[in-house]
């Protein structure tokens, strides 16, 4: 029977070209490797080498055996990876969200409730969230509105309101509320990785230009020192110092005052087991 360890040594010999070079690479003795070559030959049941004094070379059949050995090793590696991935997924709760804010409270809550599980999250678009929640590739999806798909469990989770933050000397600072159409044409600062918010404000403000920042420190410095508009969430923690000198004005567009909903496949037990608590939190 073919042995994977022997096949690995066989392929290493083929790659190195000589027994001595392969033995050095494998950190074994040359006599040990020579015995392995005999074992591989016996397992295939046909001659694989031309043997000379202190040297062996692959026959044409041996070259075919090497390619088959490579294929078997590759398949074995894939098999191990598949099993390990399956086992890891058995202990992983996967969250796909349209925005970061609901993750701030949901991830710690899930970690507390499922301490033996790995909690994995990613930001993605709403079509992908629906698709992955339906297929079970995501245990929980997060959308900015209710889902009408009867095959999905859907519960309200969290409300978020968006504000525009304007320097107090700016001409728009006199308003008590604003719409995105009123902001259209003014340039703005934006953080990256804010999910659906990026496309939403860009679509509502086509005449504006957006300076997107990937570094949190640089973003906060620009907020403190520039006259560019920026946005803030009703759920953003510790923003008072960063927004000092700016007026937070609520936006009136219905699209920016959202109720996040958690969705999952009806077959998933995770959201079903925690939904009563989350519904209670939402109502409070």
C-alpha positions in Angstrom: 0.0 0.0 0.0 1.2 3.5 -0.8 2.5 5.5 2.2 2.1 9.3 2.0 5.3 9.9 3.9 7.2 7.6 1.5 5.6 9.4 -1.5 6.7 12.7 -0.1 10.2 11.5 0.1 9.9 10.1 -3.4 8.7 13.4 -4.8 11.5 15.2 -2.9 14.1 12.9 -4.5 12.6 13.7 -8.0 12.8 17.4 -7.3 16.3 17.3 -6.0 17.7 14.9 -8.6 20.0 13.0 -6.3 19.6 10.9 -3.2 22.2 12.9 -1.2 20.5 16.2 -2.0 17.1 14.9 -1.1 18.4 13.3 2.1 19.9 16.7 3.1 16.7 18.5 2.4 14.6 15.9 4.3 17.2 15.8 7.2 17.4 12.0 7.0 20.3 9.6 6.2 20.9 8.6 2.6 20.6 4.8 3.5 17.2 5.6 5.0 16.1 7.4 1.9 17.4 4.5 -0.3 15.2 2.1 1.7 12.2 4.3 1.2 12.8 4.3 -2.6 12.7 0.5 -2.5 9.5 0.6 -0.5 7.9 3.0 -3.0 9.0 0.7 -5.9 7.5 -2.3 -4.1 4.2 -0.5 -3.5 3.8 0.4 -7.2 4.9 -3.2 -8.1 7.0 -2.1 -11.1 10.6 -1.0 -11.6 10.9 2.8 -11.2 14.7 3.4 -11.3 17.8 2.8 -13.4 20.4 1.7 -10.8 24.1 2.4 -11.2 27.0 2.5 -8.9 26.1 4.9 -6.1 23.3 6.4 -8.1 19.8 5.9 -9.2 17.7 7.6 -12.0 14.0 7.5 -12.7 12.8 5.4 -15.6 9.9 6.7 -17.8 7.6 4.7 -15.6 9.2 6.3 -12.6 8.4 9.8 -14.0 4.8 8.7 -14.3 4.9 7.5 -10.7 6.2 10.8 -9.5 3.3 12.7 -11.2 0.8 10.3 -9.6 2.5 10.7 -6.2 2.2 14.5 -6.6 -1.5 14.1 -7.3 -2.0 11.9 -4.3 -0.2 14.2 -2.0 -2.2 17.2 -3.3 -5.5 15.3 -2.8 -4.4 14.2 0.7 -3.7 17.8 1.6 -7.1 18.9 0.3 -8.8 16.2 2.2 -7.1 17.3 5.5 -8.0 20.9 4.8 -11.6 20.1 4.0 -12.0 18.1 7.2 -10.3 20.8 9.3 -12.5 23.5 7.7 -15.6 21.5 8.4 -14.6 21.0 12.0 -13.7 24.7 12.4 -17.1 25.7 10.9 -18.9 23.5 13.4 -17.5 25.8 16.1 -17.7 29.1 14.2 -20.6 31.6 14.2 -20.5 33.6 11.0 -22.0 37.1 10.8 -22.5 39.1 7.6 -23.5 42.7 8.2 -24.4 45.7 6.0 -22.8 48.1 8.5 -20.4 48.1 11.5 -22.6 49.6 14.2 -24.7 46.5 15.0 -21.6 44.4 15.3 -20.3 46.5 18.2 -22.9 45.1 20.5 -23.8 41.8 18.7 -20.3 40.3 18.7 -19.7 40.7 22.4 -23.1 39.3 23.1 -22.5 36.2 21.0 -19.1 35.7 22.5 -20.7 35.8 26.0 -23.5 33.4 25.0 -21.3 31.0 23.0 -17.9 31.1 24.7 -16.7 27.9 23.0 -17.3 29.2 19.5 -15.3 31.4 17.2 -17.3 34.5 16.2 -16.5 35.6 12.6 -17.8 38.7 11.0 -17.6 40.6 7.7 -19.1 43.6 6.0 -20.8 42.9 2.7 -23.6 44.1 0.4 -27.2 43.3 1.1 -27.7 40.9 -1.8 -24.8 38.8 -0.5 -26.2 38.9 3.0 -29.6 37.6 1.9 -28.0 34.9 -0.3 -25.6 33.7 2.4 -28.3 33.8 5.1 -30.6 31.8 2.9 -28.0 29.2 2.0 -26.7 28.9 5.6 -23.2 30.2 4.7 -23.9 32.9 7.2 -25.4 32.0 10.5 -26.7 35.6 11.0 -27.2 38.4 8.5 -27.8 42.0 9.4 -29.9 44.3 7.2 -30.9 48.0 7.6 -34.6 47.0 7.2 -37.0 44.1 7.7 -36.8 41.2 5.3 -39.9 39.9 3.7 -38.6 36.5 2.7 -40.8 34.0 4.5 -38.0 31.4 4.5 -35.9 33.6 6.8 -36.3 34.4 10.4 -36.1 38.2 10.9 -36.1 40.1 14.2 -35.6 43.8 14.9 -32.3 44.5 16.7 -31.0 48.0 16.8 -31.9 51.6 15.8 -29.3 54.0 14.3 -29.7 57.6 13.3 -27.2 59.5 11.1 -26.1 63.0 11.9 -24.0 65.5 9.8 -21.3 67.2 11.8 -20.7 70.8 10.7 -18.1 73.3 11.9 -20.0 75.9 14.0 -18.9 78.7 11.7 -20.2 76.9 8.6 -23.2 78.5 6.9 -25.2 75.3 7.4 -24.7 75.3 11.1 -27.8 77.5 11.6 -30.1 74.6 10.7 -31.6 72.4 13.3 -32.1 69.5 10.8 -30.9 68.9 7.3 -31.4 66.5 4.4 -28.8 64.9 2.2 -30.1 66.9 -0.7 -29.2 70.1 1.2 -25.7 68.7 1.7 -25.3 67.9 -2.0 -22.3 69.8 -3.4 -20.4 70.1 -0.1 -17.3 68.0 0.2 -17.2 65.5 3.1 -14.9 63.3 5.1 -15.8 59.6 5.3 -14.4 56.6 7.1 -13.8 53.5 5.1 -15.6 50.2 5.9 -18.9 51.7 6.9 -20.9 49.3 4.8 -24.0 50.5 2.9 -23.7 54.0 4.3 -20.9 54.8 1.7 -23.1 54.1 -1.3 -26.1 55.7 0.2 -24.6 59.1 0.9 -22.7 59.0 -2.5 -26.0 58.3 -4.3 -27.8 61.1 -2.5 -25.0 63.6 -2.9 -23.7 63.1 -6.5 -22.3 66.7 -6.7 -20.2 66.2 -3.5 -16.7 64.8 -3.3 -15.7 62.4 -0.5 -12.3 62.1 1.2 -12.3 58.5 2.4 -10.0 57.8 5.3 -8.7 54.4 6.3 -6.8 55.5 9.4 -8.8 56.4 12.4 -6.3 58.8 13.8 -5.9 60.7 10.5 -9.7 60.8 10.2 -10.1 62.3 13.7 -7.3 64.8 13.0 -9.0 66.0 9.8 -12.4 66.3 11.7 -10.7 68.5 14.3 -8.7 70.7 11.9 -10.6 70.9 8.6 -13.9 72.5 7.5 -15.1 69.5 5.6 -18.4 68.0 6.7 -18.4 64.6 8.3 -21.0 62.2 9.6 -21.7 60.7 13.0 -23.8 57.9 14.3 -26.2 58.0 17.2 -24.4 54.8 18.4 -20.8 56.1 18.0 -19.0 55.9 21.4 -16.7 58.6 22.7 -17.2 61.0 19.8 -17.6 64.2 21.9 -13.9 65.1 22.0 -13.4 64.5 18.3 -16.5 66.5 17.4 -15.7 69.4 19.7 -16.3 72.7 17.7 -18.8 71.0 15.5 -22.6 70.9 15.6 -24.3 67.6 15.2 -27.4 68.0 13.1 -29.9 65.2 12.6 -30.6 64.1 9.0 -34.3 63.9 8.0 -34.0 61.3 5.1 -35.9 58.2 6.1 -33.0 56.0 4.6 -30.6 57.3 7.2 -32.7 56.5 10.2 -32.6 52.7 10.2 -33.7 49.8 12.2 -31.3 46.9 11.8 -32.8 43.5 11.6 -31.1 40.1 12.2 -31.9 37.4 9.7 -31.1 33.8 9.5 -32.2 30.6 7.7 -35.2 29.1 9.4 -33.1 26.0 9.9 -30.5 27.8 11.9 -30.9 27.4 15.7 -28.5 30.3 16.7 -30.8 33.2 16.0 -33.9 31.3 17.2 -32.2 30.6 20.6 -31.4 34.3 21.2 -34.2 36.1 19.5 -36.4 36.7 22.6 -33.7 38.6 24.4 -32.8 40.6 21.3 -36.5 41.6 20.7 -36.7 42.7 24.3 -33.6 44.8 24.0 -35.1 46.4 20.9 -38.3 47.3 22.6 -36.5 48.9 25.5 
